[in-house]
Amino acid sequence: MSDAETAQPEQHPSHRPIFSFSRRSGRLTEGQLNSWNTLGPKYLVDVERAELDFSVSPSFRVDPAELFGRDAPLIVEVGSGTGEAVVAAAAEHPEWNFLAVEVFVAGLARTLRRIEDAGLPNVRLVEANAVEVLEHMLPAGSIEELWIFFPDPWHKAKHTKRRLVREGFGAVAANALRPGGRMRLATDWEDYAFQMREVLDAAPEFTSEHPSEWAPRFDGRTLTVFERKAAKAGRRIHDLSYVTAE
């Protein structure tokens, strides 16, 4: 499970926003630190920050064609973890560009090494609040598909307001997607799956590709260590798929 995704900020009395991830940077191993220092400049987006950690300045913009050195369909994965899914997909689809959004530094370091070892020129990483990436960093209508696989469920009742997919998220996601673009989601937490479906079914910007039922498992999602553990523990995986209007 990843910490990368962030919900739209809610204001505390201190005016600091609530995020849908916990910062778990931790200490990097020597190998991870080496990957960060040597490969980061090659694959990590150099983000202009606002005041908070992982923030994106409202004035910061990235041209995907310039970032990747070519014009190609852009796939964005929110919460890429250690990079298993995004690296496998990028290797399978060299004709697409992939942007992985994550805040777990050790996960990013491992992803950097995976990308380099696989020799993939079509992947970039960004260490940032996902909602701000969608709102500020990327141009409107620039994303072909948005992937949100196994976001933090924040399963305690007092923390569910931190979830990424909640009221208002549909508008943010739809604005970043191209007309007819697709959002794919998956979770092993049942009540979050129902929340996702309720929120996105109510979002006027989206239409479910499988109304009133779960989508079949997306065969483009590699079977990660996390998904195997969830299945072994008996947790059902729920997939959803939504498209924006043409």
C-alpha positions in Angstrom: 0.0 0.0 0.0 1.3 3.4 -0.9 1.4 6.8 0.8 1.6 8.8 -2.3 -1.9 10.0 -2.9 -3.3 13.0 -1.2 -6.8 14.2 -0.8 -8.0 17.8 -1.4 -6.8 19.8 1.6 -9.2 20.5 4.4 -8.5 23.5 6.5 -7.7 23.1 10.2 -7.9 26.1 12.5 -4.2 26.5 11.9 -5.0 26.6 8.1 -2.8 23.6 7.5 -4.4 21.1 5.1 -5.2 17.4 5.9 -3.3 15.0 3.7 -4.3 11.4 2.8 -0.9 10.0 3.3 1.5 9.7 6.3 5.1 10.7 5.7 7.2 7.6 6.1 10.5 8.6 4.5 12.6 6.7 7.0 16.3 6.0 6.5 17.5 5.0 3.1 19.9 2.1 2.7 23.2 2.9 1.1 22.0 1.4 -2.2 18.7 3.5 -2.1 20.6 6.6 -1.2 23.0 6.0 -4.1 20.0 5.5 -6.5 18.4 8.7 -5.2 21.5 10.8 -5.7 22.7 9.3 -9.1 19.3 8.5 -10.8 17.1 11.2 -9.3 18.3 13.9 -11.6 17.6 11.7 -14.6 14.0 10.6 -13.7 12.6 12.8 -10.9 10.6 16.0 -11.7 12.2 19.0 -10.1 9.1 20.4 -8.5 8.7 24.0 -7.5 7.2 23.8 -4.0 4.7 25.9 -2.1 5.0 26.1 1.7 4.4 22.5 2.7 6.3 19.3 2.2 5.3 17.6 -1.1 3.4 20.6 -2.2 3.3 21.9 -5.8 3.4 25.7 -6.4 0.1 26.8 -8.1 2.3 28.5 -10.7 4.3 25.4 -11.5 3.6 23.7 -14.8 5.1 20.8 -16.7 4.8 20.2 -20.5 4.6 16.4 -20.7 6.0 16.4 -24.3 9.0 18.4 -23.1 9.4 16.2 -19.9 9.6 13.0 -21.9 11.1 14.4 -25.1 8.2 13.2 -27.2 4.4 13.5 -27.5 2.7 10.2 -26.4 -0.3 9.2 -24.4 0.3 9.9 -20.7 -0.5 7.4 -17.9 -0.4 8.7 -14.4 -0.2 6.3 -11.4 -1.0 7.8 -8.0 0.7 5.9 -5.2 3.3 4.0 -7.2 4.9 2.5 -4.1 8.1 0.7 -5.0 7.3 0.8 -8.7 6.3 -2.7 -9.5 3.2 -1.8 -11.4 4.4 1.3 -13.3 7.7 -0.3 -14.4 6.0 -3.5 -15.6 3.5 -1.4 -17.6 6.1 0.9 -19.0 8.1 -2.1 -20.2 5.0 -3.6 -21.8 4.0 -0.3 -23.5 7.0 1.6 -24.7 4.7 3.7 -26.8 3.2 5.3 -23.7 4.6 7.8 -21.2 4.3 7.1 -17.5 4.3 9.5 -14.6 4.5 7.9 -11.1 3.4 10.0 -8.1 4.7 9.0 -4.7 5.9 10.5 -1.4 7.5 7.4 0.2 11.1 8.2 -0.5 12.4 4.7 -0.1 9.8 3.5 -2.6 10.9 6.2 -5.0 14.5 5.2 -4.6 13.6 1.5 -5.4 11.5 2.7 -8.4 14.5 4.7 -9.7 16.6 1.5 -9.6 13.9 -0.6 -11.3 13.6 2.0 -14.1 17.3 2.2 -14.7 17.8 -1.6 -14.5 15.0 -2.1 -17.1 16.4 0.7 -19.3 13.1 2.5 -19.6 13.1 6.0 -21.1 9.3 6.4 -20.8 9.0 6.8 -17.0 9.3 9.9 -14.8 8.7 10.2 -11.0 7.3 13.0 -9.0 7.5 13.3 -5.2 4.4 15.4 -4.5 0.9 15.7 -3.3 -1.1 13.9 -6.0 -4.1 16.4 -6.1 -1.7 19.3 -6.6 0.0 17.4 -9.4 -3.4 17.0 -11.1 -4.5 20.6 -10.3 -1.3 22.6 -10.9 1.6 20.7 -12.4 -0.1 18.9 -15.4 -2.1 20.7 -18.1 -5.8 20.2 -18.2 -6.8 17.4 -20.5 -3.2 16.0 -20.7 -3.8 12.5 -19.1 -4.9 9.5 -21.1 -5.4 7.3 -18.0 -5.2 7.8 -14.3 -4.4 4.8 -12.1 -5.2 4.6 -8.4 -4.3 1.1 -7.2 -4.6 0.3 -3.5 -4.7 3.8 -2.0 -4.4 4.1 1.7 -7.8 3.1 3.1 -7.5 5.1 6.3 -9.7 2.4 7.9 -10.3 4.1 11.3 -13.5 6.0 11.3 -11.8 9.2 12.5 -9.4 9.1 9.6 -11.7 8.3 6.6 -11.9 12.0 5.8 -8.2 11.6 4.7 -9.1 9.3 1.8 -8.2 10.4 -1.6 -11.4 9.4 -3.4 -14.0 11.5 -1.7 -16.4 14.3 -2.6 -14.8 16.7 -5.0 -12.1 14.4 -6.2 -14.0 13.5 -9.4 -13.8 17.1 -10.7 -10.1 17.3 -10.1 -9.4 14.0 -11.8 -11.7 14.7 -14.7 -10.1 18.1 -15.4 -6.7 16.5 -15.7 -8.0 13.7 -18.0 -8.5 14.2 -21.7 -12.1 14.0 -23.0 -12.9 10.3 -23.1 -10.0 9.6 -20.7 -10.2 6.7 -18.2 -9.7 6.4 -14.4 -8.9 2.9 -13.1 -9.1 2.1 -9.4 -8.5 -0.9 -7.2 -8.7 -1.5 -3.5 -8.7 -4.5 -1.1 -10.7 -2.5 1.5 -14.4 -3.2 0.9 -15.9 -0.1 2.5 -13.5 2.1 0.6 -14.5 0.3 -2.6 -18.1 1.2 -1.9 -17.2 4.8 -1.1 -15.2 5.1 -4.3 -18.2 3.8 -6.3 -20.6 6.1 -4.5 -18.4 9.2 -5.0 -17.6 8.6 -8.6 -21.1 7.5 -9.6 -22.3 10.8 -8.2 -19.6 12.8 -10.1 -21.2 14.3 -13.2 -17.9 14.3 -15.0 -17.6 10.5 -15.1 -19.5 7.5 -16.4 -19.0 4.0 -15.0 -17.9 1.4 -17.5 -19.6 -1.2 -15.3 -22.7 0.5 -13.8 -23.9 -1.0 -10.5 -21.2 -3.6 -10.5 -17.4 -4.1 -10.1 -15.1 -3.9 -13.1 -13.2 -7.1 -14.1 -9.6 -7.1 -12.9 -7.5 -4.8 -15.1 -5.2 -7.2 -16.9 -2.7 -4.3 -17.4 -2.0 -4.2 -13.6 0.9 -6.5 -12.8 0.3 -8.7 -9.8 2.3 -7.0 -7.1 3.6 -8.3 -3.8 1.0 -6.2 -2.0 -1.9 -7.6 -4.1 -0.7 -11.2 -3.5 -0.6 -10.6 0.2 -4.1 -9.1 0.2 -5.5 -12.1 -1.7 -3.7 -14.5 0.6 -5.2 -12.8 3.6 -8.6 -13.4 2.0 -9.3 -9.7 1.1 -11.3 -9.4 -2.1 -9.9 -7.0 -4.7 -12.5 -4.6 -6.1 -11.8 -2.9 -9.4 -13.6 0.1 -10.8 -13.3 1.9 -14.2 -14.7 5.3 -15.2 -14.5 7.4 -18.3 -15.0 11.1 -18.9 -17.3 12.5 -21.5 -16.0 12.8 -25.1 
